[in-house]
Amino acid sequence: MLRPFAVIAALTFGATILQSISAIAMESSQGELRVEKMADGFDVPWAFTFLPDGAMLVTERAGQLWYLKGDRRHQVKGVPNVAADGQGGLLDVVAARDFPQSRTVYLTFSRPQGRGAGTAVARGRLSSDATRFEDIKVIFEATPGARGGRHFGSRVLEAQDGSLFVSLGERGDRPSAQDLAREQGSIIRILPDGRIPSDNPFVDVAGARPAIWSYGHRNPQGMAMDAKGNIWAVEHGARGGDEVNRIERGANYGWPVISYGRHYSGLKIGEGSAKPGLHQPEWYWDPSIAPSGMLIYSGALWPKWRGDIFVGSLKFDYISRLSGTKLQEVEKLQSPETGRIRDIREAPDGAIWFASEYEGALYRITPE
């Protein structure tokens, strides 16, 4: 059954996308911004991706994948079954770089595993009429871990060489983030068909899972690539200690041995905030902002923001802008529309789009 949903035709970034439903102004360091509601009626929109012809795909955590173009909107059939429990469900969606030729789309989701669930990645093809997800193959599935609905991650990012980086939470099982025999609490790297790249750091380490690229992560829910091809991730801390990390091959980011936060009980986490051999974050928040979704801006519409990192806050309802050689939060973009931001992406024309869970809506930011 289709929920009430507003979507109207005609704005373009090379092809027809969506027309504004409503708009307000928001102040920023680059002057007044225009914040427009572009589509609504979603139930916990988790992620979205732009297609080359001006269409969009949007995931809902409960397991629905939606296609939007102009005044068209329909549910895409054939999506894998998900374990929609707590923070789990249908999570990220990314159109492959060669989508115009292959129509390949990647999804991350919590996959049922007996009485539990684990983070998985599926590759499929969007049918020519965009009504079905076809030729589905699960190309990665985490080793079974803790039960319950916490800390699945999960973002997927296509690197410049075509390999895929995928972020996985530690499922609330803190020690697993330091255990190379499990992928929980790691960022993995796989090839588009699920094979393991031969130059992954732990391929030849006895007992280690060969997909692991970095580990010691708690619950990374944002990931982006900068202009030089470096991978960055943002992850949830506990009570304080949300982190922005530059992801390096084979690196250990410390969770739960080190952290700038505390347990929700107020007790100390691990051994402190630093330890030799464990990587420090480029930035951390205390108190936690509950970060989800991340982009590194191209500068297309706002040249002074080129290379800046934008992160959505689930807790304090704003968009954090981070900048500088020594990274720091330099601006909070906030309006009534920036409530509980789950995803944030740059459109092909340089506009910044975000998904709000509170409103169940997609918004677009452009210069006023």
C-alpha positions as CSV (number, residue, x, y, z in Angstrom):
1,M,0.0,0.0,0.0
2,L,1.4,3.4,-1.0
3,R,1.8,6.0,1.7
4,P,0.8,9.7,1.0
5,F,3.7,11.1,-0.9
6,A,4.4,14.4,-2.6
7,V,6.7,14.6,-5.6
8,I,6.2,16.9,-8.6
9,A,8.2,17.4,-11.8
10,A,10.5,19.7,-13.2
11,L,13.9,21.0,-11.8
12,T,16.9,19.9,-13.8
13,F,20.5,18.9,-13.3
14,G,21.0,17.5,-16.8
15,A,17.6,15.7,-16.6
16,T,14.3,16.2,-14.9
17,I,14.3,15.5,-11.2
18,L,11.9,17.0,-8.6
19,Q,10.3,20.3,-8.0
20,S,10.2,22.1,-4.7
21,I,7.2,21.4,-2.4
22,S,8.1,24.2,0.0
23,A,11.2,26.4,0.7
24,I,12.7,28.5,3.5
25,A,15.9,30.5,4.0
26,M,18.8,29.4,6.2
27,E,21.7,31.6,7.3
28,S,25.3,30.4,6.6
29,S,28.8,31.7,6.4
30,Q,28.3,31.8,2.6
31,G,25.2,33.9,2.9
32,E,21.5,32.9,2.8
33,L,20.8,29.4,1.7
34,R,17.6,28.1,0.2
35,V,16.3,24.9,1.8
36,E,13.6,23.2,-0.2
37,K,11.5,20.1,0.6
38,M,11.7,18.0,-2.6
39,A,9.8,14.8,-1.6
40,D,8.1,13.5,1.5
41,G,6.0,10.7,2.9
42,F,8.9,8.4,3.7
43,D,9.1,6.1,6.7
44,V,12.6,6.4,8.1
45,P,14.5,7.3,4.9
46,W,18.0,5.9,5.4
47,A,19.8,6.6,2.2
48,F,19.5,7.9,-1.3
49,T,21.5,7.9,-4.5
50,F,21.3,10.0,-7.8
51,L,21.0,8.2,-11.1
52,P,22.5,9.7,-14.3
53,D,19.1,10.4,-16.0
54,G,17.9,12.6,-13.1
55,A,16.1,9.9,-11.2
56,M,16.7,8.9,-7.5
57,L,16.6,5.8,-5.4
58,V,15.7,6.1,-1.7
59,T,15.8,3.4,0.9
60,E,13.5,3.0,3.9
61,R,14.8,1.1,6.9
62,A,11.8,-1.2,7.0
63,G,12.9,-2.7,3.6
64,Q,11.4,-0.6,0.8
65,L,13.4,0.8,-2.1
66,W,11.7,3.8,-3.9
67,Y,12.3,5.1,-7.4
68,L,11.6,8.9,-8.0
69,K,11.7,10.8,-11.3
70,G,9.7,13.8,-12.2
71,D,6.1,13.1,-11.1
72,R,6.8,9.3,-11.0
73,R,7.2,7.4,-7.8
74,H,7.0,3.7,-7.2
75,Q,8.4,0.9,-5.1
76,V,11.2,-1.2,-6.7
77,K,10.4,-4.9,-6.3
78,G,12.9,-7.7,-5.7
79,V,14.9,-6.1,-2.9
80,P,16.5,-8.7,-0.5
81,N,14.7,-9.6,2.7
82,V,16.0,-7.6,5.6
83,A,16.0,-8.0,9.3
84,A,14.2,-4.8,10.2
85,D,15.0,-4.8,13.9
86,G,16.1,-1.7,15.9
87,Q,18.9,0.0,13.8
88,G,18.8,-2.8,11.3
89,G,17.0,-3.0,8.0
90,L,17.6,-1.7,4.4
91,L,20.4,0.7,4.8
92,D,22.6,2.3,2.1
93,V,22.1,2.5,-1.6
94,V,24.7,3.5,-4.2
95,A,24.5,3.5,-8.0
96,A,27.7,2.1,-9.6
97,R,29.9,4.5,-11.5
98,D,29.2,2.5,-14.7
99,F,25.4,2.6,-14.1
100,P,24.6,4.0,-17.5
101,Q,26.0,0.8,-19.1
102,S,25.5,-1.8,-16.4
103,R,22.5,-0.4,-14.4
104,T,24.3,-1.8,-11.3
105,V,23.2,-0.7,-7.8
106,Y,24.7,-1.7,-4.5
107,L,22.6,-2.1,-1.3
108,T,23.7,-2.7,2.3
109,F,21.3,-4.3,4.8
110,S,20.9,-6.3,7.9
111,R,20.5,-9.9,6.7
112,P,18.8,-12.5,8.8
113,Q,21.3,-15.0,10.3
114,G,19.4,-17.7,12.3
115,R,18.1,-15.9,15.4
116,G,20.3,-12.9,14.7
117,A,21.4,-10.7,11.8
118,G,24.5,-9.4,10.2
119,T,25.5,-6.6,7.8
120,A,25.5,-7.7,4.1
121,V,26.0,-6.2,0.7
122,A,23.9,-7.0,-2.4
123,R,24.6,-6.2,-6.0
124,G,21.8,-6.1,-8.5
125,R,20.6,-4.5,-11.7
126,L,17.8,-2.0,-11.9
127,S,15.4,-3.1,-14.6
128,S,15.1,-1.0,-17.7
129,D,11.7,0.2,-16.5
130,A,13.1,0.8,-13.0
131,T,10.4,-1.5,-11.4
132,R,12.6,-4.4,-10.3
133,F,16.0,-5.2,-8.7
134,E,17.2,-8.0,-10.9
135,D,20.1,-10.5,-10.9
136,I,20.6,-10.1,-7.2
137,K,23.7,-11.4,-5.6
138,V,24.8,-11.1,-2.0
139,I,28.5,-10.3,-2.5
140,F,29.4,-10.0,1.2
141,E,27.9,-11.1,4.5
142,A,29.6,-10.5,7.9
143,T,30.4,-13.5,10.1
144,P,27.6,-14.2,12.5
145,G,27.9,-12.1,15.6
146,A,25.8,-10.6,18.4
147,R,22.0,-10.7,18.3
148,G,19.9,-7.7,18.7
149,G,19.3,-4.6,16.6
150,R,22.3,-2.4,17.3
151,H,25.3,-1.1,15.3
152,F,25.1,-2.5,11.8
153,G,26.9,0.5,10.2
154,S,26.5,0.8,7.2
155,R,27.7,2.7,4.1
156,V,29.1,1.5,0.8
157,L,31.6,3.6,-1.2
158,E,33.0,2.9,-4.7
159,A,36.7,3.8,-4.8
160,Q,38.6,5.1,-7.8
161,D,39.9,1.7,-8.7
162,G,36.4,0.2,-8.6
163,S,36.8,-1.6,-5.3
164,L,34.1,-1.2,-2.7
165,F,34.6,0.0,0.9
166,V,31.8,-1.0,3.3
167,S,31.5,0.1,7.0
168,L,30.3,-2.3,9.6
169,G,29.3,-1.7,13.2
170,E,30.4,-4.0,16.0
171,R,26.8,-5.0,16.7
172,G,27.1,-3.9,20.4
173,D,29.8,-6.6,21.0
174,R,32.7,-4.3,21.9
175,P,35.5,-6.9,21.8
176,S,34.6,-7.9,18.3
177,A,36.0,-4.6,17.0
178,Q,39.5,-5.8,18.0
179,D,39.1,-9.3,16.7
180,L,40.4,-9.8,13.2
181,A,38.6,-13.2,13.0
182,R,35.3,-11.2,12.7
183,E,34.4,-8.3,10.4
184,Q,32.3,-6.6,13.0
185,G,33.6,-3.1,13.9
186,S,35.6,-2.8,10.7
187,I,35.7,-1.2,7.3
188,I,36.1,-3.8,4.6
189,R,37.3,-3.7,1.0
190,I,36.0,-6.1,-1.6
191,L,35.8,-6.2,-5.4
192,P,32.4,-5.6,-7.2
193,D,31.8,-9.3,-7.5
194,G,32.6,-9.9,-3.8
195,R,36.1,-11.3,-4.3
196,I,38.9,-10.1,-2.0
197,P,41.6,-7.8,-3.4
198,S,45.0,-9.4,-3.2
199,D,46.5,-6.3,-1.7
200,N,44.2,-6.1,1.3
201,P,46.3,-5.8,4.5
202,F,45.2,-9.1,6.3
203,V,45.0,-11.4,3.3
204,D,48.0,-13.4,4.5
205,V,47.4,-13.1,8.3
206,A,46.4,-16.5,9.7
207,G,42.9,-16.5,11.2
208,A,42.1,-12.9,10.0
209,R,39.1,-12.2,7.8
210,P,40.7,-11.1,4.4
211,A,38.1,-8.4,3.6
212,I,39.1,-6.2,6.6
213,W,40.8,-3.0,5.6
214,S,40.7,-1.2,9.0
215,Y,39.3,-2.1,12.4
216,G,38.6,-0.8,15.9
217,H,35.5,1.0,14.8
218,R,32.3,1.3,16.9
219,N,29.4,2.1,14.5
220,P,30.5,4.0,11.3
221,Q,27.4,5.4,9.6
222,G,29.0,7.9,7.2
223,M,31.8,7.5,4.6
224,A,33.1,9.7,1.8
225,M,36.1,10.0,-0.5
226,D,38.1,13.2,-1.0
227,A,39.5,14.6,-4.2
228,K,42.7,12.7,-3.7
229,G,41.0,9.4,-3.3
230,N,41.4,9.2,0.5
231,I,38.6,7.4,2.4
232,W,37.0,9.2,5.4
233,A,34.5,7.8,7.9
234,V,32.4,9.2,10.7
235,E,31.3,6.9,13.6
236,H,29.2,7.0,16.7
237,G,30.9,7.0,20.0
238,A,29.1,6.2,23.2
239,R,28.5,9.1,25.6
240,G,30.9,11.4,23.8
241,G,33.6,10.4,21.4
242,D,31.9,10.5,18.0
243,E,34.8,10.4,15.6
244,V,35.9,11.6,12.1
245,N,38.6,9.3,10.9
246,R,40.8,9.2,7.8
247,I,40.9,5.5,6.9
248,E,44.2,4.0,6.3
249,R,45.2,0.5,5.2
250,G,45.5,-2.0,8.1
251,A,45.0,0.7,10.8
252,N,43.4,0.1,14.2
253,Y,41.2,3.0,15.3
254,G,41.1,1.8,18.9
255,W,37.5,1.0,19.9
256,P,37.0,-0.1,22.7
257,V,40.6,0.2,23.9
258,I,40.6,3.9,23.6
259,S,37.9,6.5,23.3
260,Y,37.1,10.2,24.0
261,G,33.8,9.2,25.4
262,R,32.4,7.2,28.3
263,H,30.0,4.4,28.6
264,Y,26.3,5.4,29.0
265,S,26.6,4.4,32.6
266,G,29.3,7.1,33.0
267,L,32.1,4.6,33.5
268,K,35.5,4.9,31.8
269,I,36.0,3.2,28.4
270,G,39.1,1.1,28.0
271,E,42.5,2.5,28.8
272,G,42.0,6.2,28.1
273,S,42.0,8.3,25.0
274,A,45.4,7.3,23.4
275,K,47.7,4.3,23.1
276,P,50.7,3.6,20.9
277,G,49.8,1.9,17.7
278,L,46.1,3.0,17.8
279,H,45.0,5.8,15.4
280,Q,43.7,9.0,16.7
281,P,40.6,10.6,15.1
282,E,41.0,13.7,13.0
283,W,38.1,15.2,15.0
284,Y,35.8,14.1,17.8
285,W,32.6,15.5,19.3
286,D,31.9,15.6,23.0
287,P,29.0,15.6,23.7
288,S,28.0,13.2,21.0
289,I,26.0,14.6,18.0
290,A,25.1,11.0,16.8
291,P,26.6,11.4,13.3
292,S,25.1,9.8,10.2
293,G,25.7,10.5,6.6
294,M,28.8,12.3,5.3
295,L,30.0,14.2,2.2
296,I,33.1,15.9,1.2
297,Y,32.1,18.9,-0.9
298,S,33.4,19.6,-4.5
299,G,33.0,23.4,-4.3
300,A,30.7,23.5,-7.3
301,L,28.2,26.0,-5.9
302,W,30.2,27.3,-2.9
303,P,33.9,27.4,-3.9
304,K,35.0,28.4,-0.3
305,W,33.5,25.1,0.9
306,R,35.7,23.0,-1.5
307,G,37.1,20.0,0.4
308,D,35.0,20.6,3.6
309,I,33.3,17.8,5.3
310,F,29.5,17.9,6.0
311,V,28.0,15.5,8.6
312,G,24.4,15.1,9.6
313,S,23.4,15.0,13.3
314,L,20.7,12.7,14.5
315,K,20.7,14.1,18.0
316,F,21.1,17.9,17.8
317,D,19.4,18.4,14.4
318,Y,22.0,20.2,12.4
319,I,24.5,19.8,9.7
320,S,28.1,20.0,10.9
321,R,30.7,21.6,8.6
322,L,34.3,20.7,9.3
323,S,37.3,22.3,7.7
324,G,41.0,23.1,8.1
325,T,44.4,21.4,8.0
326,K,43.8,20.5,11.6
327,L,40.2,19.5,11.2
328,Q,37.6,21.2,13.3
329,E,33.9,21.9,13.3
330,V,33.6,25.5,12.0
331,E,29.9,25.8,11.4
332,K,26.5,24.4,12.3
333,L,23.9,24.7,9.6
334,Q,20.5,24.5,11.2
335,S,16.8,25.1,10.5
336,P,13.5,23.5,11.4
337,E,14.1,21.1,8.5
338,T,17.4,19.7,9.7
339,G,15.8,17.3,12.2
340,R,17.5,13.9,12.7
341,I,19.5,13.8,9.5
342,R,20.2,10.3,8.3
343,D,21.9,10.9,5.0
344,I,23.6,13.8,3.2
345,R,24.9,13.8,-0.4
346,E,26.0,16.2,-3.1
347,A,23.9,16.2,-6.3
348,P,25.5,16.3,-9.8
349,D,24.8,20.1,-10.0
350,G,26.6,20.7,-6.6
351,A,23.5,21.2,-4.5
352,I,23.5,19.5,-1.1
353,W,20.6,17.1,-0.4
354,F,19.8,15.5,3.0
355,A,17.2,13.1,4.3
356,S,15.3,13.9,7.5
357,E,13.8,11.1,9.6
358,Y,11.6,13.5,11.6
359,E,9.9,14.8,8.4
360,G,10.3,11.6,6.4
361,A,11.5,13.9,3.6
362,L,14.3,14.8,1.2
363,Y,15.6,18.4,1.2
364,R,17.8,20.3,-1.2
365,I,20.1,23.2,-0.3
366,T,21.2,25.8,-2.9
367,P,22.3,29.4,-2.8
368,E,19.4,31.8,-2.2
